[in-house]
């Protein structure tokens, strides 16, 4: 009599892994002091700061990774040193061979980062920490959806630059007006749709939701990435699932900031 596996054996087998599931990689972060090499205004309210210096061992594998930048808040601590505040920023481009790190700054309401960026000049230094880890989203989807306001443009810029030839992407980006649009370099087939607030306060406009309603999506499986004001990002996630059949497992929605709050980063997964 031949032997056979017990009837419950299949129940104990590990589930098949989704080859397109994102994965997390942890890094060993450390603080670095970098020097400004170049400053370039790339839009009416955005500048690109190129840093150089102690970048040995710097690792950033995900297009929406975050690093900590440290800015003086204008006060002095008990030891007589400037009090520093940290803010999260996207490492837009790291070139190890050239030993440079590019960071884009959206200039908005006065805050420590905007104050620093507005008066920064080559030769100035900046303390940088991280990233603590990377969230790596595979590129082998039929197409990619990228939605954000100004705060997510550096991540979108990096994603488009890293997508391989033949990849397809749809970008819906909110800015105040045409002078705030930026140029994206990419080898992918990218359709960029700009949504203008036209003077409305950032975080108080439904222009992204309204633009999304008008879009006809390409066919096939897609990964949706959404970033911006926290409540808006959460609502856009719900809209994509309800109205556009987005797969929650193939989606990342993040609140990069929240109206009336500081130093906020939310991720919506449920």
C-alpha positions in Angstrom: 0.0 0.0 0.0 1.5 3.3 -1.0 1.9 6.1 1.5 0.5 9.5 1.0 0.7 12.9 2.7 -1.9 13.7 5.3 -4.9 15.6 4.1 -4.0 18.7 6.1 -0.4 18.9 4.6 -1.4 21.5 2.0 -2.9 23.7 4.7 0.5 24.0 6.4 2.4 24.9 3.3 3.6 28.5 3.2 1.6 30.8 0.9 3.1 31.7 -2.5 4.8 35.0 -2.3 3.7 37.8 -4.7 6.7 38.6 -6.8 5.4 42.2 -7.1 4.9 42.7 -3.4 7.0 45.6 -2.0 9.7 44.7 0.5 11.4 46.6 3.3 15.2 46.8 3.8 16.7 48.2 7.0 19.8 50.3 7.0 22.2 51.4 9.7 21.7 55.1 9.9 24.2 57.7 11.0 24.5 61.4 11.1 26.6 63.2 8.5 27.7 66.8 7.9 27.5 67.7 4.2 28.5 70.8 2.3 26.4 72.6 -0.4 28.0 72.2 -3.8 25.3 73.8 -5.9 21.9 75.4 -5.7 19.5 75.5 -8.6 16.0 76.9 -8.8 13.9 74.4 -10.7 10.5 76.0 -10.3 9.0 79.2 -8.9 8.8 77.6 -5.4 11.3 74.8 -5.5 15.1 74.7 -5.4 17.5 71.8 -5.8 20.4 71.6 -3.4 23.3 69.4 -4.3 25.4 68.3 -1.3 28.8 66.7 -1.1 31.1 65.4 1.6 30.9 62.4 3.9 28.6 60.2 1.8 30.6 56.9 2.2 28.2 54.1 3.0 25.1 56.2 2.2 22.3 53.8 1.0 18.9 54.7 -0.4 17.1 52.0 -2.3 13.5 53.3 -2.5 12.3 56.2 -4.5 10.3 57.6 -1.5 12.9 57.0 1.2 13.2 59.7 3.8 16.2 61.2 5.4 16.4 63.6 8.4 17.7 67.1 7.8 18.5 69.3 10.8 17.9 73.0 10.9 18.4 75.7 13.5 15.2 77.1 15.0 16.7 80.4 15.9 17.1 79.6 19.7 20.0 78.6 21.8 20.1 75.6 24.2 21.5 75.6 27.8 25.0 74.8 26.4 24.9 77.8 24.1 24.5 75.8 21.0 21.8 76.4 18.4 18.6 74.3 18.9 18.0 72.0 15.9 14.8 70.8 14.5 14.5 67.8 12.1 12.4 67.4 9.0 11.9 64.5 6.6 13.1 64.9 3.0 13.4 62.6 0.0 16.9 61.9 -1.2 16.1 62.7 -4.8 19.4 61.5 -6.3 22.5 59.9 -4.9 25.5 59.5 -7.2 28.1 57.6 -5.3 30.7 58.0 -8.1 30.3 61.8 -8.1 29.9 61.8 -4.3 26.8 64.0 -4.4 23.3 63.9 -2.9 20.5 66.0 -4.4 17.6 67.2 -2.3 14.6 69.3 -3.6 13.1 71.9 -1.3 9.5 73.1 -1.8 9.4 76.7 -0.6 6.1 77.2 1.3 4.9 78.9 4.5 7.8 80.0 6.7 9.4 77.1 8.6 12.9 76.1 9.6 13.5 74.2 6.3 12.2 77.0 4.1 14.1 79.7 6.0 17.3 77.7 5.6 16.8 76.9 2.0 15.9 80.5 1.1 19.2 81.8 2.3 21.4 78.7 1.7 24.6 79.2 -0.5 27.4 77.0 -1.7 29.8 76.2 1.1 27.1 76.1 3.8 26.8 72.9 5.8 23.8 70.7 6.6 23.4 67.8 9.0 21.8 64.7 7.5 20.7 61.5 9.1 19.4 58.2 7.7 17.6 56.7 5.9 16.7 54.1 8.4 15.3 51.9 5.7 13.9 51.6 2.2 10.5 50.5 0.9 11.2 49.0 -2.4 8.4 48.8 -4.9 9.0 46.5 -7.9 8.8 48.0 -11.4 7.3 45.0 -13.2 3.7 46.2 -13.3 1.8 47.0 -16.5 1.9 50.6 -15.5 2.5 52.9 -12.5 0.3 55.6 -11.0 2.0 58.5 -9.2 -0.1 61.2 -7.4 1.1 64.0 -5.2 1.3 67.7 -4.4 4.6 69.6 -4.3 6.0 67.6 -1.4 5.9 64.4 -3.3 7.5 65.7 -6.5 11.0 64.8 -5.5 9.9 61.1 -5.1 8.0 61.2 -8.4 11.1 62.7 -10.1 13.3 59.9 -8.7 10.8 57.2 -9.6 10.5 58.4 -13.2 14.3 58.6 -13.5 14.6 55.0 -12.2 11.8 53.4 -14.3 13.3 51.3 -17.1 12.7 51.9 -20.8 9.3 50.5 -21.8 7.7 51.1 -18.4 4.5 53.2 -18.5 3.5 55.8 -15.9 0.7 58.2 -15.3 1.5 61.2 -13.1 -1.1 63.5 -11.5 0.7 66.4 -9.8 -0.8 69.3 -7.9 1.0 72.7 -7.9 -0.3 76.2 -7.6 0.2 77.2 -11.2 2.3 76.7 -14.4 5.4 78.3 -13.0 5.5 75.6 -10.3 5.7 72.7 -12.8 9.0 70.9 -13.0 10.7 68.9 -15.8 10.9 65.2 -15.3 13.7 63.2 -16.9 12.7 59.6 -17.7 13.2 56.7 -20.1 9.7 55.5 -19.4 6.5 56.3 -21.3 5.2 58.9 -18.9 2.0 60.9 -19.2 2.2 63.9 -16.8 -1.0 65.7 -15.9 -0.7 68.9 -13.9 -3.5 70.0 -11.6 -3.4 73.7 -10.6 -4.7 75.1 -7.4 -4.8 78.6 -8.9 -4.3 80.4 -5.6 -6.1 78.1 -3.3 -4.3 77.2 -0.1 -2.2 74.0 -0.2 -4.0 71.2 1.5 -7.4 72.9 1.1 -8.1 72.1 -2.6 -9.8 69.1 -4.1 -8.1 69.6 -7.4 -6.4 66.2 -7.3 -9.6 64.3 -6.6 -11.4 66.2 -9.3 -8.6 65.6 -11.8 -8.6 61.9 -10.9 -12.3 61.7 -11.7 -11.6 62.7 -15.3 -8.8 60.3 -15.9 -9.1 57.2 -18.1 -6.6 54.6 -16.9 -4.5 52.3 -19.1 -5.4 48.6 -19.0 -3.5 46.1 -16.9 -2.2 45.8 -13.3 -0.8 49.0 -11.8 0.8 50.1 -8.6 -0.6 53.3 -7.1 1.6 55.7 -5.1 0.0 58.7 -3.4 1.6 61.4 -1.2 0.8 64.9 0.0 -1.4 66.4 2.7 -2.4 63.6 5.0 -6.2 63.8 4.8 -6.1 64.3 1.1 -3.8 61.3 0.6 -6.2 59.2 2.7 -9.2 60.3 0.7 -7.4 59.7 -2.7 -6.6 56.1 -1.5 -10.3 55.5 -0.8 -11.2 57.0 -4.2 -8.8 54.8 -6.1 -10.1 51.7 -4.4 -13.8 52.6 -4.8 -13.8 54.2 -8.2 -10.8 52.7 -10.0 -10.5 49.2 -8.8 -7.1 49.8 -7.2 -5.7 46.7 -5.4 -4.9 47.8 -1.8 -1.9 45.4 -1.8 -0.5 47.4 -4.7 -0.8 50.8 -3.3 1.1 53.1 -0.9 -0.6 56.3 0.3 1.4 58.6 2.6 0.7 61.8 4.4 3.9 63.9 4.0 2.3 66.7 5.9 -0.9 67.7 7.7 -2.6 71.1 7.8 -2.1 72.7 11.2 0.6 70.2 12.3 4.4 69.9 12.0 6.8 67.0 11.4 4.0 64.6 10.4 4.4 61.5 8.3 1.4 59.1 8.0 1.0 55.9 6.0 -2.4 54.6 5.3 -2.6 50.8 4.8 -6.2 49.9 6.0 
